[in-house]
Every structure is written in structure tokens, then in C-alpha cells.
Amino acid sequence: MSSGQNNMKTKLFLLSVFILTMFACNSRSGDYQSLQAERDSLAREKEAMKAEMENYFATINQIEQNIEKIKNAEKLITLQPLGEEGDVDSRNKINDDLSFINEMLKANREEINLLKNKLSRSNYKFAELERTISRLTKALEEEALKVQALENELVKKDSLINELNVNIEDLSGNIEALESEKEEHITKIKEQDETIHTAWYVFGTRKELREQNIITSDGWFRPGRVLESDFNKNYFVRIDARKTKSIPLYSSSAKILSTHPKSSYTLEKENDIFTLLITDTKEFWSVSRYLVIEVD
């Protein structure tokens, strides 16, 4: 074989090696770019998953904080005396707390529903997250039941208070009626007492007493009769027989015409003026409640 042929073979071999080398290089370059693109895609997916998880956990943390606020508010309500009569401010505070709790429960339910919807549409499956959401849902329902129990207790106590108020009003009405009846009874007793112990007296000349029909006379030889006709009662002075012990007569002569036990009184004279002294009031007025005295 000639040297020319050998050179040609050598060149063809070298060319073949070069072509194979270039093909191998191009093939490795394509694989690298494909791996690089896959890695970048995985990195973006990881970041997206991380962002989604952070959003989920931020919502969960907020819900858990809200549940703690609800529990604290419930404790405040249970520590307060529910439905005490007259404690309007306390009752209003309880109503405000219950409204706050119900609003928190509603907001948290909405947040959990949004979270569930996001998970259902997500490209990822988070089993632990789903269990956490189930736990929060159960916790919310438990707090809702507690709130319902508190509200039922309030309704019962309000009903009891209303019933007690009605009873108190009825009792107050009965007490007022009894007080009124008592006052009427006291007034009646007082009137009866005054009537029992009331007496009347009058003193005047024979002429004055006759003019008022307090004494009458049928003739010269018949004594005058006392308090037998329709006499003028307004001419008498009304007194309390228990308290009246003496009656000034402002006259130098005095004669008792009505009937009274002589042992129960005396006629005392001082500075030529008579005064009737009653020594035994009960005995003095035992025969007659009207005292008639003739003076000059």
C-alpha cells in the first residue's frame, strides 16, 4: 500500500473521531440543559409549595389564637353572676361578650371553609394539615356548644328573674293592700277610741242654757229638766275625757246640772272663781258624756 493511501486512511480516521467527539459533546450539552431546566422547575415548585404552606399555617395560627380568645371570653362570662336583678351593666357586658364570641366563631368557620376549599384545589396533598383543620373544626364546634349552653342559661335566668319580678310586684301589691287595710284599721280604731273617750261640756246662765234647749222647765214648781229635748249640740265644747282634769268656769257661782257621781269631782274656788276638778275621770263620765254647768 502506498504512503498516499495510508495518509488518506489516517485522515479519515481522525475525521471520524472528531465527528464522534463532537456528537458526544452535543449530546452531553443537551442532557445538562434538560437537567438544569428540571432543577429550576423543582425549585419553583418548592417555593410555591413553601409559600402555600406558610399561608396555610398563618391562617391556622390566627384561628388558634381566636379560639383562645373565645375560651378566655367564656371564662369571664362564667365568672360573672349571671342575671342578677338590678345589675344592668353586668348583663349588658355579658351580652357584648356573647356577641363578640359569636362573631369570632362565625369568622373562624369562614376561615376554615376557605382553607378547605384551597386544599381541595391545591396540587399538593397535606395529610397533617388536613388533620389540623379537622381538629380546629372540632374545637370550634365545642366552643359553639359552650356558648349555646351559656345563652340557654341566661334565658332560663332571665325567665326566672321575670317570674320573680312578677311575684315581687304581686307581693308589693298585696303589701300595699295590707298597709292600706292596716291604715284604715288604725284610723277606725283611732276614731272608735276617740268616740269612746270623747265628752262634751257647757257652762252658761240659766237663760243661755234654756235658749239652747239644754234645760227646760214645765212650771214654777217643777224642776228644770236637763238634756231631754232637742238641744243644740254645737253649743258644747268637745274634749278628751281621759285628758281633761279641770275646767275653769270663770264664775263666782257654779252648779252641776247633769248627772255625775259626786265622789268623782270637786268644785274649787280661788279668788272668788270656781274651777271644776275631776278626780276620777272614768267614774265621772260613767253616767253621762255631757256635762252641763249653770253659772251666774
Backbone bond lengths (Angstrom), bond angles and torsions (degrees), N, CA, C in turn:
res aa  C-N    CA-C-N  psi(-1)  N-CA   C-N-CA  omega(-1)  CA-C   N-CA-C  phi
1 M - - - 1.466 - - 1.516 107.16 -
2 S 1.317 114.86 140.32 1.452 119.01 -175.34 1.511 109.21 -81.80
3 S 1.347 112.50 162.69 1.479 118.47 179.18 1.492 111.32 -65.00
4 G 1.292 118.20 -29.65 1.476 121.25 179.49 1.511 111.26 -65.10
5 Q 1.295 114.60 -40.03 1.479 118.98 -179.92 1.519 110.02 -68.08
6 N 1.332 113.85 -39.85 1.477 117.07 178.63 1.525 111.72 -62.62
7 N 1.284 116.68 -41.48 1.493 119.74 178.47 1.518 111.33 -62.16
8 M 1.306 115.25 -39.92 1.468 119.91 -179.65 1.510 109.84 -63.92
9 K 1.342 117.81 -42.73 1.448 121.52 179.08 1.524 110.92 -63.14
10 T 1.300 113.77 -39.53 1.487 118.38 -179.84 1.509 111.01 -64.11
11 K 1.300 116.09 -42.98 1.467 120.38 179.46 1.514 111.04 -64.75
12 L 1.333 116.48 -42.36 1.475 119.22 179.03 1.514 111.03 -63.30
13 F 1.313 116.92 -37.69 1.462 120.24 178.61 1.517 111.43 -65.37
14 L 1.311 114.45 -44.64 1.472 119.06 -179.63 1.529 110.45 -63.90
15 L 1.310 115.72 -38.40 1.461 120.68 179.69 1.514 109.48 -65.41
16 S 1.302 116.45 -41.06 1.474 120.84 179.55 1.516 110.18 -63.40
17 V 1.347 115.32 -44.15 1.491 119.34 178.22 1.508 111.14 -61.25
18 F 1.310 117.63 -41.97 1.469 122.80 -178.72 1.523 110.74 -63.34
19 I 1.374 113.60 -43.17 1.480 118.58 -179.08 1.514 110.03 -65.34
20 L 1.334 117.12 -42.66 1.466 120.99 178.56 1.524 111.23 -64.14
21 T 1.322 115.08 -39.95 1.490 119.29 179.07 1.501 111.03 -63.65
22 M 1.317 117.89 -44.79 1.461 122.19 -179.81 1.523 110.69 -63.87
23 F 1.308 117.67 -37.29 1.466 122.35 -178.78 1.538 109.43 -67.58
24 A 1.359 113.14 -41.88 1.466 118.05 179.18 1.513 110.48 -63.91
25 C 1.340 115.54 -41.81 1.474 119.65 179.74 1.518 110.98 -63.20
26 N 1.299 116.45 -45.21 1.479 120.13 179.07 1.530 111.49 -61.67
27 S 1.329 115.22 -37.66 1.468 119.06 -179.19 1.518 110.64 -66.36
28 R 1.375 116.66 -42.92 1.470 119.61 179.99 1.519 111.26 -66.46
29 S 1.308 116.88 -35.37 1.475 121.51 179.17 1.519 109.96 -63.80
30 G 1.319 119.32 -40.50 1.477 122.36 179.65 1.514 111.42 -66.78
31 D 1.338 116.41 -40.83 1.466 119.46 178.51 1.522 110.95 -63.31
32 Y 1.295 117.67 -40.33 1.473 122.25 -178.69 1.527 110.77 -63.09
33 Q 1.338 115.10 -46.21 1.463 119.13 179.53 1.523 111.24 -62.78
34 S 1.319 116.33 -37.94 1.468 119.99 178.66 1.526 110.30 -64.98
35 L 1.332 116.96 -44.56 1.468 120.83 178.15 1.522 111.49 -63.10
36 Q 1.340 114.77 -40.29 1.469 119.33 179.50 1.519 110.72 -61.92
37 A 1.339 116.00 -43.40 1.473 120.21 179.76 1.525 110.58 -64.82
38 E 1.330 116.36 -38.43 1.465 120.17 -179.94 1.528 110.24 -66.92
39 R 1.335 115.10 -40.98 1.469 118.64 178.97 1.513 111.47 -63.72
40 D 1.342 116.34 -42.52 1.466 120.21 178.56 1.525 111.20 -62.59
41 S 1.324 116.63 -38.79 1.461 120.83 179.06 1.525 110.97 -64.87
42 L 1.365 114.42 -42.19 1.465 118.48 178.15 1.529 111.30 -64.97
43 A 1.300 117.43 -37.36 1.470 121.65 179.42 1.519 110.00 -64.61
44 R 1.357 115.88 -43.87 1.471 119.24 178.99 1.526 110.57 -64.64
45 E 1.331 116.36 -40.22 1.455 120.29 179.36 1.526 110.68 -64.85
46 K 1.329 115.84 -38.51 1.455 120.60 177.77 1.523 110.85 -63.36
47 E 1.332 116.52 -44.11 1.465 120.62 178.87 1.525 110.89 -63.91
48 A 1.333 115.65 -40.41 1.469 119.49 179.21 1.527 110.14 -64.35
49 M 1.348 115.89 -43.29 1.457 120.62 178.88 1.540 110.21 -63.80
50 K 1.344 116.43 -40.81 1.462 121.06 179.97 1.528 110.43 -63.33
51 A 1.335 116.44 -44.93 1.461 120.72 179.37 1.519 110.78 -62.99
52 E 1.336 116.64 -41.35 1.460 120.96 -179.87 1.527 110.15 -65.06
53 M 1.338 116.53 -42.96 1.452 120.86 178.94 1.531 111.29 -63.40
54 E 1.328 116.50 -43.23 1.469 119.95 178.50 1.529 111.08 -60.36
55 N 1.333 115.80 -38.88 1.464 120.18 178.21 1.530 110.62 -64.90
56 Y 1.341 115.86 -42.75 1.465 120.13 178.53 1.526 110.81 -61.17
57 F 1.332 116.13 -48.62 1.454 119.62 -175.60 1.534 111.90 -69.80
58 A 1.306 118.28 -30.81 1.469 120.61 174.79 1.524 110.28 -63.15
59 T 1.335 115.36 -42.77 1.469 120.05 177.86 1.523 110.73 -65.24
60 I 1.335 116.14 -42.97 1.470 120.75 -179.97 1.525 110.87 -62.91
61 N 1.345 116.76 -44.43 1.466 120.25 178.39 1.523 111.23 -59.37
62 Q 1.325 116.31 -41.30 1.457 120.70 179.21 1.531 110.95 -64.36
63 I 1.323 116.63 -41.79 1.470 120.48 178.74 1.532 110.61 -63.77
64 E 1.343 116.17 -42.91 1.468 119.63 179.46 1.528 111.14 -63.73
65 Q 1.321 117.55 -39.24 1.464 120.57 176.50 1.529 110.97 -64.02
66 N 1.317 115.75 -40.16 1.466 119.87 178.71 1.529 111.50 -64.13
67 I 1.341 116.09 -39.33 1.467 119.91 178.28 1.527 110.44 -62.36
68 E 1.339 116.92 -39.64 1.463 120.28 176.83 1.523 111.11 -63.65
69 K 1.340 116.86 -40.36 1.467 120.25 176.85 1.527 110.44 -61.88
70 I 1.327 115.98 -40.68 1.470 120.24 179.01 1.524 110.15 -62.44
71 K 1.335 116.89 -45.11 1.466 120.64 179.80 1.522 111.12 -61.88
72 N 1.329 117.37 -42.97 1.472 120.76 178.60 1.520 111.54 -62.95
73 A 1.325 116.27 -41.24 1.468 120.24 178.67 1.523 110.64 -64.46
74 E 1.331 116.87 -38.79 1.471 120.73 178.34 1.527 110.65 -64.08
75 K 1.339 116.99 -39.50 1.464 120.59 178.86 1.519 110.61 -62.52
76 L 1.331 117.31 -41.00 1.460 120.60 178.72 1.522 110.86 -61.48
77 I 1.339 115.84 -39.95 1.473 119.46 -179.46 1.519 110.31 -66.30
78 T 1.336 117.53 -44.00 1.460 120.08 -176.75 1.520 111.33 -70.04
79 L 1.349 117.85 -24.23 1.460 120.48 178.28 1.517 112.07 -77.46
80 Q 1.315 117.59 -21.24 1.454 121.10 -178.12 1.519 109.97 -84.78
81 P 1.376 116.01 147.84 1.475 119.23 175.84 1.516 110.07 -71.85
82 L 1.320 117.09 109.85 1.457 121.09 -173.99 1.518 111.24 -74.56
83 G 1.337 115.88 130.74 1.450 121.16 168.44 1.506 116.53 68.14
84 E 1.363 119.60 24.68 1.451 119.55 178.22 1.517 110.01 -68.14
85 E 1.333 114.13 138.66 1.465 119.49 -176.26 1.518 109.35 -64.43
86 G 1.348 115.12 134.96 1.434 120.51 175.13 1.510 114.77 86.56
87 D 1.388 118.61 -16.68 1.448 122.03 -179.28 1.523 109.24 -88.22
88 V 1.332 115.15 72.27 1.464 121.06 -175.10 1.521 110.42 -67.34
89 D 1.328 117.36 -41.49 1.467 120.96 -178.30 1.528 110.76 -61.61
90 S 1.331 116.58 -42.55 1.466 120.46 179.28 1.523 110.67 -63.31
91 R 1.345 116.22 -42.36 1.474 120.50 -179.61 1.526 110.32 -64.40
92 N 1.323 117.38 -41.03 1.472 120.91 178.46 1.522 110.91 -65.24
93 K 1.338 116.70 -37.63 1.462 120.57 178.36 1.525 110.28 -64.09
94 I 1.321 117.34 -41.19 1.464 121.19 177.67 1.522 110.40 -62.69
95 N 1.318 116.80 -43.49 1.470 120.44 178.52 1.523 110.99 -60.75
96 D 1.338 116.33 -41.45 1.471 120.50 178.54 1.529 110.51 -63.69
97 D 1.338 116.86 -42.62 1.467 120.91 179.75 1.530 111.22 -63.92
98 L 1.306 116.37 -41.69 1.471 120.06 178.85 1.524 111.02 -64.91
99 S 1.325 116.76 -39.84 1.465 119.91 177.75 1.523 110.42 -63.26
100 F 1.345 115.81 -41.59 1.463 120.65 178.35 1.531 110.41 -61.17
101 I 1.341 116.19 -46.03 1.469 120.42 -178.69 1.523 110.91 -62.89
102 N 1.314 117.32 -44.71 1.471 120.43 -179.80 1.523 111.78 -63.69
103 E 1.315 116.38 -37.01 1.471 119.75 176.59 1.526 110.75 -65.86
104 M 1.340 115.40 -41.24 1.466 119.43 178.03 1.528 110.91 -64.08
105 L 1.331 116.88 -42.50 1.461 120.21 178.41 1.524 110.93 -61.12
106 K 1.306 116.65 -43.72 1.459 120.75 -179.70 1.526 110.83 -63.69
107 A 1.342 116.41 -44.89 1.469 120.14 -179.07 1.524 110.96 -63.89
108 N 1.338 116.48 -40.00 1.465 119.61 -179.66 1.528 112.21 -68.80
109 R 1.336 116.42 -37.46 1.470 119.16 175.95 1.534 110.01 -60.66
110 E 1.303 116.44 -42.53 1.465 120.68 179.61 1.524 110.92 -63.75
111 E 1.345 116.67 -40.47 1.461 120.26 178.85 1.531 110.88 -63.90
112 I 1.323 116.41 -43.08 1.473 119.94 179.61 1.523 110.93 -64.65
113 N 1.330 116.67 -40.28 1.474 119.57 177.83 1.525 111.08 -62.76
114 L 1.346 117.15 -41.30 1.472 120.38 176.60 1.524 110.47 -62.42
115 L 1.339 115.50 -40.49 1.461 120.09 -179.66 1.529 110.50 -63.85
116 K 1.325 116.28 -42.49 1.466 120.14 178.20 1.527 111.43 -62.72
117 N 1.324 115.91 -41.25 1.468 119.56 179.42 1.528 111.38 -63.96
118 K 1.333 115.31 -40.78 1.470 118.97 178.25 1.524 110.56 -62.58
119 L 1.338 115.95 -43.42 1.463 119.42 -179.93 1.528 111.77 -63.61
120 S 1.332 116.01 -38.17 1.467 118.98 -178.86 1.524 111.57 -66.96
121 R 1.349 115.37 -29.05 1.483 118.56 -179.95 1.528 112.73 -93.63
122 S 1.330 116.11 -5.99 1.462 119.04 -175.89 1.534 111.39 -73.19
123 N 1.327 115.46 151.62 1.460 121.95 176.41 1.527 111.56 -78.99
124 Y 1.357 115.20 -8.99 1.444 119.81 -176.13 1.516 109.92 -112.74
125 K 1.292 117.70 156.61 1.448 123.92 177.36 1.528 108.23 -117.53
126 F 1.337 115.65 121.31 1.462 121.16 -179.12 1.521 108.18 -119.26
127 A 1.310 116.35 95.29 1.467 121.13 -176.09 1.529 111.32 -63.81
128 E 1.327 116.88 -42.66 1.459 120.81 -179.07 1.523 110.88 -64.93
129 L 1.322 115.29 -38.08 1.466 119.86 179.18 1.526 110.86 -65.57
130 E 1.319 115.75 -39.69 1.464 119.62 178.40 1.522 111.08 -64.28
131 R 1.352 116.85 -37.24 1.469 119.79 177.28 1.531 110.54 -67.20
132 T 1.315 116.50 -38.11 1.472 120.29 178.19 1.523 111.00 -63.55
133 I 1.314 116.33 -41.96 1.470 120.59 179.00 1.521 110.34 -63.78
134 S 1.324 116.86 -40.55 1.471 120.61 177.25 1.529 110.86 -62.38
135 R 1.348 115.24 -40.67 1.469 119.43 179.02 1.527 111.03 -64.46
136 L 1.336 117.61 -42.88 1.464 121.54 179.38 1.530 111.06 -65.72
137 T 1.334 115.81 -39.20 1.471 119.43 178.04 1.522 110.57 -60.92
138 K 1.330 116.47 -43.65 1.462 120.67 179.49 1.527 110.69 -65.29
139 A 1.334 116.52 -41.43 1.468 120.43 179.64 1.528 111.03 -62.11
140 L 1.330 115.85 -41.05 1.474 119.68 178.63 1.523 111.31 -63.45
141 E 1.319 116.56 -42.45 1.467 120.31 -179.77 1.526 111.03 -64.76
142 E 1.341 116.57 -36.67 1.464 120.19 177.32 1.531 110.92 -63.78
143 E 1.343 115.26 -42.69 1.468 118.39 178.49 1.528 111.18 -67.25
144 A 1.323 116.14 -34.89 1.468 119.90 177.76 1.527 110.61 -63.48
145 L 1.339 116.68 -39.46 1.466 120.69 177.28 1.522 111.19 -64.69
146 K 1.339 117.16 -39.12 1.462 120.75 177.85 1.527 110.67 -63.17
147 V 1.324 115.63 -43.00 1.465 119.99 179.24 1.525 110.19 -63.28
148 Q 1.320 116.25 -41.78 1.465 120.18 178.69 1.531 110.78 -61.80
149 A 1.340 115.71 -39.54 1.468 120.01 178.29 1.527 110.60 -64.34
150 L 1.335 116.40 -41.51 1.468 120.07 177.37 1.517 111.21 -62.51
151 E 1.324 116.43 -43.94 1.466 120.08 -179.86 1.520 110.87 -64.05
152 N 1.349 116.84 -39.90 1.466 120.15 177.47 1.522 111.02 -63.68
153 E 1.331 115.56 -39.19 1.468 119.79 178.17 1.525 111.33 -64.10
154 L 1.323 115.06 -40.76 1.465 119.92 177.58 1.520 111.25 -62.53
155 V 1.331 115.82 -43.61 1.474 119.75 179.68 1.521 110.10 -61.42
156 K 1.332 117.00 -43.38 1.468 120.56 179.72 1.522 110.69 -63.08
157 K 1.344 115.90 -43.72 1.456 118.90 -178.31 1.520 111.00 -68.91
158 D 1.328 116.73 -37.13 1.468 119.39 176.47 1.519 110.34 -62.42
159 S 1.342 115.08 -41.65 1.464 119.28 179.03 1.521 110.83 -64.00
160 L 1.343 115.66 -41.65 1.463 120.00 178.74 1.518 111.31 -64.31
161 I 1.341 115.72 -41.63 1.469 119.94 179.65 1.515 110.62 -64.53
162 N 1.333 116.19 -42.53 1.471 119.49 177.92 1.525 110.54 -60.66
163 E 1.342 114.79 -41.84 1.468 119.05 179.15 1.530 110.51 -64.26
164 L 1.349 115.36 -42.21 1.466 119.33 178.04 1.521 111.26 -64.30
165 N 1.342 115.64 -39.18 1.462 119.16 178.40 1.526 111.53 -62.11
166 V 1.353 114.69 -41.18 1.466 118.62 177.69 1.528 110.04 -62.70
167 N 1.354 115.40 -44.04 1.460 119.00 178.53 1.522 111.71 -62.39
168 I 1.342 115.13 -40.66 1.464 119.67 179.08 1.524 110.36 -64.06
169 E 1.346 116.00 -41.40 1.457 119.18 177.83 1.528 110.65 -63.07
170 D 1.353 115.60 -41.31 1.465 118.98 177.65 1.517 110.78 -62.97
171 L 1.356 115.08 -43.74 1.463 119.08 178.79 1.532 111.07 -64.25
172 S 1.337 115.01 -39.64 1.465 118.68 178.50 1.522 110.48 -62.06
173 G 1.354 114.42 -41.54 1.459 118.59 177.85 1.523 111.03 -63.10
174 N 1.354 115.28 -41.69 1.461 118.96 178.15 1.525 111.49 -64.92
175 I 1.340 115.26 -40.32 1.466 119.62 179.28 1.525 110.32 -64.43
176 E 1.338 115.30 -42.93 1.463 118.64 178.28 1.525 111.01 -61.96
177 A 1.345 115.04 -41.08 1.462 118.78 178.64 1.527 110.46 -64.16
178 L 1.361 115.10 -42.07 1.462 118.90 178.22 1.519 111.63 -65.46
179 E 1.338 115.87 -40.01 1.467 119.90 177.87 1.522 110.81 -62.63
180 S 1.350 114.51 -42.90 1.457 119.09 178.35 1.526 110.67 -63.17
181 E 1.345 114.56 -43.95 1.469 119.07 178.54 1.526 110.66 -63.38
182 K 1.348 114.84 -39.52 1.459 119.46 178.37 1.526 111.14 -63.05
183 E 1.346 115.85 -44.32 1.457 119.94 178.86 1.522 110.84 -61.59
184 E 1.333 115.04 -42.73 1.464 118.56 178.50 1.531 110.54 -62.74
185 H 1.331 114.48 -40.56 1.470 119.06 179.74 1.530 110.30 -64.88
186 I 1.344 115.82 -44.08 1.470 119.84 179.11 1.526 110.42 -62.43
187 T 1.339 114.90 -43.90 1.470 118.99 179.44 1.527 110.64 -61.94
188 K 1.334 115.15 -42.21 1.468 119.52 -179.52 1.522 110.62 -64.39
189 I 1.345 115.50 -44.22 1.472 119.57 178.15 1.523 110.50 -61.70
190 K 1.355 114.55 -41.46 1.462 119.00 179.39 1.522 111.05 -62.39
191 E 1.334 114.49 -43.97 1.464 118.93 178.72 1.527 111.01 -63.54
192 Q 1.355 114.31 -43.28 1.462 117.91 178.14 1.526 111.10 -63.57
193 D 1.338 114.37 -40.60 1.460 119.50 179.41 1.531 110.57 -62.80
194 E 1.334 114.97 -44.11 1.468 119.01 178.64 1.525 110.67 -64.15
195 T 1.346 114.58 -39.92 1.463 118.16 179.68 1.523 111.19 -63.62
196 I 1.343 114.89 -43.72 1.469 119.35 -179.04 1.520 111.24 -62.77
197 H 1.328 116.39 -36.84 1.466 120.20 -173.86 1.526 113.09 -103.90
198 T 1.330 115.86 11.82 1.465 119.17 178.12 1.534 110.25 -85.93
199 A 1.299 115.89 139.29 1.474 122.15 175.29 1.527 108.65 -137.40
200 W 1.329 115.92 164.75 1.462 120.72 -179.50 1.526 109.10 -132.31
201 Y 1.301 115.96 144.03 1.472 118.69 175.92 1.525 109.45 -138.15
202 V 1.331 113.16 157.30 1.455 120.70 176.61 1.529 108.04 -151.46
203 F 1.297 115.07 143.63 1.476 119.01 171.17 1.529 107.85 -136.19
204 G 1.315 114.16 143.74 1.451 120.49 -179.24 1.522 110.95 -176.47
205 T 1.321 115.67 174.45 1.470 119.57 177.69 1.519 108.86 -71.66
206 R 1.332 114.32 163.83 1.460 118.97 178.86 1.515 110.74 -56.07
207 K 1.336 115.41 -42.36 1.465 119.36 -179.67 1.531 110.78 -60.14
208 E 1.340 116.65 -47.09 1.470 120.62 -179.35 1.529 111.44 -61.90
209 L 1.310 115.02 -40.35 1.466 118.43 -178.63 1.517 111.45 -68.80
210 R 1.346 116.41 -36.08 1.456 119.32 177.20 1.522 111.57 -68.05
211 E 1.315 115.77 -38.99 1.472 119.57 -179.39 1.544 111.08 -61.46
212 Q 1.287 116.90 -27.94 1.474 121.07 179.36 1.522 112.19 -95.90
213 N 1.379 115.99 7.47 1.468 122.12 -179.46 1.517 112.80 60.95
214 I 1.320 115.66 23.70 1.458 119.20 177.62 1.518 110.48 -77.15
215 I 1.350 116.90 -36.30 1.466 121.55 171.61 1.517 108.07 -126.13
216 T 1.325 115.13 149.92 1.470 121.37 177.46 1.524 108.81 -135.01
217 S 1.327 116.85 161.49 1.458 121.05 178.69 1.513 108.62 -142.59
218 D 1.343 117.17 134.51 1.458 121.37 -179.18 1.523 113.35 -92.79
219 G 1.305 117.52 -7.91 1.479 119.03 -179.35 1.511 111.42 171.66
220 W 1.352 113.08 179.97 1.446 117.38 -175.36 1.520 112.38 -69.99
221 F 1.308 116.38 -30.42 1.455 118.94 -174.01 1.525 113.16 -102.80
222 R 1.273 117.39 7.80 1.463 121.46 177.62 1.530 109.70 -114.46
223 P 1.308 116.26 134.74 1.469 117.96 -178.32 1.533 111.10 -68.15
224 G 1.310 115.41 154.43 1.459 119.12 177.56 1.513 111.67 -68.06
225 R 1.293 114.53 145.29 1.463 120.17 178.07 1.535 109.06 -100.10
226 V 1.344 115.22 141.09 1.476 121.26 -173.20 1.532 109.46 -109.87
227 L 1.326 114.47 129.97 1.475 122.19 172.71 1.524 113.16 57.32
228 E 1.325 116.37 36.10 1.457 119.08 -179.67 1.517 112.46 -103.68
229 S 1.312 117.70 -20.32 1.464 120.42 179.61 1.526 109.81 -103.56
230 D 1.303 116.27 -172.10 1.481 121.68 -179.18 1.523 108.32 -78.85
231 F 1.331 116.27 83.54 1.471 120.66 -175.41 1.527 110.72 -83.76
232 N 1.316 114.46 162.81 1.465 122.06 -178.40 1.526 109.39 -83.80
233 K 1.315 116.43 101.00 1.469 120.92 -178.45 1.529 112.04 -68.48
234 N 1.325 117.17 -27.17 1.462 120.48 179.84 1.528 112.74 -66.86
235 Y 1.325 116.66 -12.79 1.458 121.19 -179.37 1.534 110.75 -80.17
236 F 1.318 116.11 -14.53 1.455 121.65 -178.11 1.546 110.69 -86.36
237 V 1.323 113.99 156.29 1.472 121.58 175.29 1.528 108.04 -99.62
238 R 1.331 115.97 129.12 1.461 120.43 -179.57 1.524 109.56 -87.12
239 I 1.337 116.34 135.06 1.474 120.78 -178.97 1.530 109.21 -139.07
240 D 1.355 115.39 165.34 1.462 122.44 171.25 1.531 106.55 -91.64
241 A 1.324 115.74 114.35 1.461 120.51 -173.59 1.527 112.03 -62.43
242 R 1.338 117.71 -26.71 1.461 120.06 -178.89 1.519 112.34 -73.69
243 K 1.338 115.84 -31.18 1.468 119.90 -172.17 1.528 113.63 -98.69
244 T 1.312 117.27 -21.79 1.465 120.00 -175.87 1.533 109.48 -83.36
245 K 1.330 115.17 111.81 1.466 120.94 -178.84 1.530 112.35 -106.88
246 S 1.325 116.80 -21.81 1.466 118.65 -179.04 1.526 110.01 -145.89
247 I 1.345 115.04 147.09 1.461 120.86 179.24 1.528 108.02 -132.25
248 P 1.350 118.02 109.85 1.473 119.65 176.42 1.532 109.83 -67.03
249 L 1.356 117.11 136.06 1.469 120.88 -175.78 1.528 112.58 -107.88
250 Y 1.329 118.25 -12.43 1.465 123.80 174.50 1.542 112.10 52.98
251 S 1.310 114.72 38.76 1.472 119.24 -179.11 1.527 109.41 -147.93
252 S 1.340 114.32 153.12 1.467 119.93 179.01 1.517 111.87 -85.88
253 S 1.322 116.86 -5.11 1.467 120.53 175.67 1.521 108.55 -137.11
254 A 1.319 116.82 146.65 1.460 120.60 -179.24 1.511 109.80 -154.89
255 K 1.324 114.85 139.22 1.451 120.84 179.87 1.531 108.60 -143.34
256 I 1.322 115.04 123.96 1.466 119.62 179.91 1.514 108.79 -82.74
257 L 1.336 116.98 120.31 1.451 122.01 -177.07 1.540 112.23 -95.20
258 S 1.326 118.06 -30.19 1.468 120.78 178.66 1.522 110.00 -79.01
259 T 1.327 115.94 167.13 1.463 120.70 -173.36 1.528 110.81 -91.41
260 H 1.325 115.75 119.72 1.462 122.93 177.54 1.521 107.94 -147.10
261 P 1.314 118.97 138.79 1.468 120.93 179.53 1.532 110.86 -57.87
262 K 1.348 116.19 128.58 1.460 120.63 -175.46 1.518 112.48 -66.64
263 S 1.315 115.19 -22.76 1.466 117.95 179.83 1.524 113.16 -74.95
264 S 1.333 116.30 -8.61 1.472 119.61 -174.72 1.524 113.60 -99.84
265 Y 1.339 118.35 3.58 1.469 120.08 -177.88 1.515 110.43 -155.03
266 T 1.331 114.80 167.26 1.471 122.99 171.78 1.516 108.07 -143.58
267 L 1.300 115.00 154.01 1.467 121.73 173.54 1.520 107.23 -107.39
268 E 1.294 115.64 111.55 1.449 121.09 -178.10 1.521 109.55 -102.12
269 K 1.316 114.09 140.40 1.460 118.99 -178.93 1.521 109.32 -118.77
270 E 1.299 115.53 128.62 1.460 121.14 179.85 1.520 108.41 -140.85
271 N 1.327 114.82 127.80 1.474 120.70 -176.59 1.530 110.23 54.50
272 D 1.365 114.35 40.72 1.461 122.50 176.47 1.548 112.09 64.57
273 I 1.325 117.43 20.54 1.482 122.42 178.69 1.527 108.21 -124.06
274 F 1.355 115.59 130.43 1.449 120.70 -178.89 1.548 111.31 -86.09
275 T 1.345 112.66 146.82 1.472 121.73 171.79 1.514 107.85 -135.68
276 L 1.321 115.90 133.17 1.467 120.51 176.56 1.523 108.78 -85.37
277 L 1.335 117.03 124.09 1.456 122.61 176.72 1.528 108.80 -110.79
278 I 1.314 116.52 121.59 1.464 121.09 179.32 1.519 107.66 -95.58
279 T 1.317 115.92 114.63 1.472 121.00 -176.35 1.525 112.95 -90.22
280 D 1.334 117.07 -24.37 1.471 121.26 178.83 1.531 107.35 -139.00
281 T 1.320 116.19 94.06 1.472 119.99 -172.86 1.525 111.96 -62.40
282 K 1.328 116.95 -41.16 1.461 119.89 -178.55 1.518 111.55 -61.93
283 E 1.330 117.28 -45.18 1.462 121.04 -179.91 1.519 111.40 -71.64
284 F 1.345 115.78 -37.99 1.464 119.59 -176.46 1.526 111.21 -59.56
285 W 1.329 117.15 -42.47 1.470 120.64 -175.51 1.538 112.04 -95.92
286 S 1.305 118.02 11.06 1.466 120.61 -176.31 1.519 113.32 -70.99
287 V 1.332 117.63 -27.15 1.469 120.90 -177.82 1.517 111.17 -93.80
288 S 1.302 116.40 -44.10 1.475 120.54 -177.29 1.520 110.02 -144.53
289 R 1.325 113.93 143.93 1.463 120.57 177.25 1.519 110.76 -93.13
290 Y 1.279 117.91 -1.02 1.458 121.96 179.25 1.530 108.29 -111.82
291 L 1.333 115.05 126.20 1.473 121.69 178.72 1.530 108.16 -109.94
292 V 1.343 114.73 123.28 1.473 120.48 179.44 1.526 107.68 -120.80
293 I 1.337 114.61 123.47 1.477 120.84 -179.17 1.527 108.14 -124.63
294 E 1.337 113.54 129.48 1.472 118.81 177.17 1.536 107.62 -96.69
295 V 1.332 114.81 129.49 1.467 120.57 176.98 1.532 108.46 -128.74
296 D 1.355 114.19 165.50 1.471 118.97 177.38 1.523 110.39 -86.02
